């Protein structure tokens, strides 16, 4: 860009033609300056556009790289506990002890464990007629070693121990002999009637059914453990299949009770309904719909 022409110091000494020439030269300089400024502005705008494009490109690369990092972290964090990989593929340096999963569906009550303040206590009390009495008398004197047999009792303290009775060697077996007798008058043969629970050659009685139903239905004991408890406590060696079938038999005998409950619910003035979920695992759940009355 050519240098700006300096105006003459004494403008009054210049003629009109000289002033006009100086003005024309100044206008040419101004036009050239405007052209240079416009080109520089265009260059600046182009540089800004290139910068914005580069920023957008880098941002897209950051997103792609972030997804790749997340994918690699997921792959690195996979082991036998959260994927189909075998346990032998787990690294001994990064493997963490597995925390047992809480399968309980109950929420925390906020109360401290044990007896609650104000709740009535329960103390084991002695009975007036124990089944067995064992006398624990000293045989010799603790001072001189003399014989204390036949010496009068100076004081006595009773201590009772409550113990579970041992299971019998086998369950109580009752044999029902169904007899057939022929009438000497008319010749008709009559057969005796056994109880309904004695329909086969060998079966368990109502007491065994009741104990199995109490364990599995009332106390929610698994059928395998219930069969073992029946053997350990009662000496009844029933199978797991028998214990599992007792639940259906017990449920089938609740027909009159359920009919009566339905009748009472229909007669209630106010009836509520709720849904309770249950089941030991998330794979299968059961729902119970209680209908409480007022």
C-alpha positions in Angstrom: 0.0 0.0 0.0 1.5 3.4 -1.0 2.2 5.8 1.7 -0.3 8.6 2.3 0.7 11.9 0.8 1.3 14.6 3.3 -0.9 17.7 2.8 1.0 20.9 2.2 1.6 23.0 5.3 0.1 26.2 3.8 -3.2 25.3 2.1 -4.0 28.9 1.4 -1.0 29.2 -0.9 -2.3 26.3 -3.1 -4.5 26.9 -6.1 -7.9 25.3 -6.7 -6.4 22.8 -9.2 -3.7 21.7 -6.7 -6.3 21.2 -4.0 -8.5 19.2 -6.3 -5.5 17.0 -7.2 -4.6 16.5 -3.6 -8.3 15.6 -2.8 -8.3 13.1 -5.6 -5.1 11.5 -4.4 -6.6 11.2 -0.9 -9.8 9.6 -2.2 -7.7 7.0 -4.1 -5.8 6.2 -0.9 -9.1 5.8 1.0 -10.5 3.5 -1.6 -7.4 1.3 -1.5 -7.6 1.2 2.3 -11.2 0.1 2.1 -10.3 -2.7 -0.3 -7.5 -3.9 2.0 -9.8 -3.9 5.0 -12.5 -5.9 3.1 -10.0 -8.5 2.0 -8.6 -8.8 5.5 -12.2 -9.2 6.9 -12.8 -12.0 4.4 -9.6 -13.7 5.4 -10.6 -13.4 9.1 -14.1 -14.9 8.4 -12.5 -17.8 6.5 -10.1 -18.5 9.4 -13.1 -18.5 11.8 -15.0 -20.8 9.6 -12.1 -23.2 9.4 -11.6 -23.1 13.2 -15.3 -23.9 13.8 -15.1 -26.8 11.3 -12.0 -28.1 13.1 -13.8 -27.8 16.5 -16.8 -29.7 15.2 -14.5 -32.4 13.8 -12.7 -32.7 17.1 -15.9 -32.9 19.1 -17.1 -35.8 16.9 -13.8 -37.5 17.4 -14.2 -37.1 21.2 -17.7 -38.7 21.1 -16.4 -41.6 19.0 -13.4 -42.1 21.3 -15.6 -41.9 24.4 -17.8 -44.6 23.1 -14.8 -46.7 22.3 -13.4 -46.2 25.8 -16.7 -47.2 27.4 -16.8 -50.3 25.2 -13.3 -51.3 26.2 -14.1 -50.7 29.9 -17.1 -52.9 29.6 -15.1 -55.6 27.9 -12.3 -55.3 30.5 -14.9 -55.5 33.4 -16.5 -58.7 32.2 -15.9 -61.9 34.2 -17.7 -65.0 35.1 -20.1 -63.2 37.4 -21.6 -60.8 34.7 -21.1 -62.6 31.4 -21.0 -66.1 29.9 -17.3 -66.4 30.4 -16.1 -69.4 32.5 -14.6 -68.8 36.0 -11.2 -70.0 34.7 -10.9 -66.9 32.6 -11.1 -64.5 35.6 -7.9 -62.7 36.4 -6.7 -63.5 40.0 -5.5 -59.9 40.4 -8.7 -58.1 39.5 -11.3 -60.6 40.7 -13.4 -59.3 43.6 -15.2 -61.4 46.1 -18.8 -61.9 45.1 -21.2 -60.1 47.4 -24.2 -62.3 48.2 -27.4 -61.0 46.7 -30.2 -60.1 49.1 -33.2 -62.1 47.9 -35.5 -60.9 50.7 -38.4 -58.8 49.6 -39.0 -57.3 53.0 -38.0 -53.8 53.7 -36.1 -52.5 56.8 -38.3 -51.7 59.7 -35.8 -49.4 61.4 -36.1 -51.2 64.7 -33.2 -52.7 66.5 -32.8 -56.5 66.6 -34.0 -58.4 69.6 -36.6 -57.7 72.2 -38.4 -54.3 71.6 -38.9 -51.8 74.5 -42.2 -52.4 76.2 -42.7 -55.9 74.7 -43.7 -58.6 77.3 -40.9 -60.9 78.2 -40.9 -64.7 78.0 -39.0 -66.6 80.7 -38.6 -70.4 80.8 -40.3 -71.5 84.1 -40.0 -74.7 86.0 -42.8 -77.3 86.0 -44.1 -78.9 89.2 -44.0 -82.5 87.7 -40.8 -83.2 85.8 -40.5 -86.4 83.9 -37.3 -87.5 85.4 -35.5 -86.5 88.7 -31.8 -87.0 89.2 -30.3 -86.4 92.6 -26.9 -84.8 92.6 -25.6 -85.5 96.1 -22.0 -85.2 97.3 -20.4 -88.6 98.0 -17.7 -87.4 100.3 -17.0 -84.3 102.4 -15.2 -81.5 100.6 -13.3 -80.7 103.9 -12.2 -83.9 105.5 -13.1 -86.5 102.8 -15.6 -88.4 105.1 -18.4 -90.5 103.7 -21.7 -88.6 103.4 -24.0 -91.5 102.6 -27.1 -91.4 104.8 -26.4 -87.9 106.1 -29.4 -85.6 106.2 -29.8 -83.1 103.5 -29.0 -79.5 104.6 -30.2 -77.7 101.5 -31.4 -78.5 98.1 -31.7 -76.5 94.8 -33.8 -77.6 91.9 -32.5 -77.1 88.3 -34.6 -78.2 85.4 -33.4 -78.9 81.9 -35.9 -79.0 79.0 -34.8 -81.4 76.3 -36.4 -82.5 73.0 -37.5 -86.1 73.1 -35.5 -88.5 70.8 -37.3 -89.7 67.7 -38.8 -93.1 68.0 -37.0 -95.9 66.1 -39.9 -96.2 63.8 -43.4 -94.6 63.5 -46.4 -96.1 65.2 -47.8 -98.6 62.8 -51.5 -99.6 63.1 -52.7 -102.6 61.1 -56.3 -102.6 60.0 -57.3 -106.2 59.2 -60.3 -106.0 56.9 -62.2 -109.2 57.4 -64.8 -110.8 55.3 -67.5 -113.0 56.9 -70.1 -115.2 55.3 -73.6 -115.2 56.7 -74.6 -118.8 57.8 -78.3 -117.9 57.1 -78.3 -116.3 53.6 -74.8 -117.1 52.4 -73.9 -113.5 51.7 -70.3 -112.5 52.3 -69.8 -109.1 54.0 -66.6 -107.2 54.1 -65.6 -104.9 57.0 -65.0 -101.2 56.4 -61.6 -99.7 57.2 -61.1 -96.0 57.8 -60.8 -93.8 54.7 -57.1 -93.1 55.2 -56.4 -96.8 55.2 -57.2 -97.5 51.5 -54.0 -99.3 50.5 -51.6 -101.9 51.8 -49.3 -99.3 53.3 -49.7 -95.5 53.6 -49.1 -92.6 55.9 -51.7 -91.6 58.4 -53.4 -88.2 58.9 -50.8 -87.3 61.6 -48.0 -87.6 59.1 -49.9 -85.6 56.5 -50.6 -82.9 59.1 -46.9 -82.6 60.1 -45.8 -82.4 56.5 -48.4 -79.8 55.6 -47.4 -77.8 58.7 -43.8 -77.8 57.7 -44.3 -76.9 54.0 -47.4 -74.7 54.1 -47.4 -73.0 57.5 -43.6 -72.7 58.0 -42.5 -72.5 54.3 -39.9 -75.2 54.7 -38.6 -76.7 51.4 -39.9 -80.2 50.6 -36.4 -81.7 50.8 -35.7 -80.2 54.2 -39.2 -81.1 55.4 -38.7 -84.8 54.5 -35.4 -84.7 56.4 -37.1 -83.1 59.5 -39.8 -85.7 59.5 -37.2 -88.4 59.6 -35.0 -86.7 62.2 -37.9 -85.7 64.6 -40.5 -88.4 64.0 -38.7 -91.3 62.5 -41.0 -91.2 59.4 -38.9 -91.9 56.3 -41.1 -90.4 53.6 -40.0 -89.3 50.2 -39.6 -85.8 48.9 -42.4 -86.5 46.3 -44.8 -87.4 49.1 -44.1 -84.2 51.0 -44.5 -82.2 47.8 -47.9 -83.9 47.1 -49.2 -83.1 50.6 -49.5 -79.4 49.7 -51.9 -80.2 47.0 -53.9 -82.5 49.2 -54.0 -79.9 52.0 -55.1 -77.2 49.5 -57.9 -79.5 48.1 -59.4 -79.9 51.6 -59.8 -76.1 52.0 -62.8 -76.1 49.7 -65.5 -75.6 52.5 -63.3 -73.1 54.3 -62.7 -71.0 51.1 -66.5 -71.1 50.4 -67.2 -69.8 53.9 -64.6 -67.1 53.6 -66.0 -66.0 50.3 -69.5 -65.8 51.8 -68.2 -63.7 54.7 -66.4 -61.3 52.3 -69.5 -60.8 50.2 -71.4 -59.9 53.4 -68.8 -57.4 54.5 -69.9 -53.7 54.4 -66.4 -52.5 53.3 -63.9 -54.6 51.5 -60.3 -53.7 50.5 -58.0 -55.3 48.1 -54.2 -55.4 47.8 -51.4 -57.2 45.9 -48.5 -58.9 47.5 -45.6 -60.2 45.5 -43.6 -63.3 46.6 -41.2 -65.9 45.3 -37.6 -66.7 46.1 -36.2 -65.6 42.8 -36.8 -63.0 40.1 -37.3 -65.7 37.5 -40.7 -66.6 38.8 -42.9 -64.7 41.2 -46.3 -65.4 42.7 -48.9 -62.8 43.5 -51.4 -62.9 46.4 -54.4 -60.7 46.4 -55.7 -60.4 50.0 -59.2 -59.0 50.5 -59.5 -57.7 54.1 -62.8 -56.7 55.5 -63.6 -54.0 57.9 
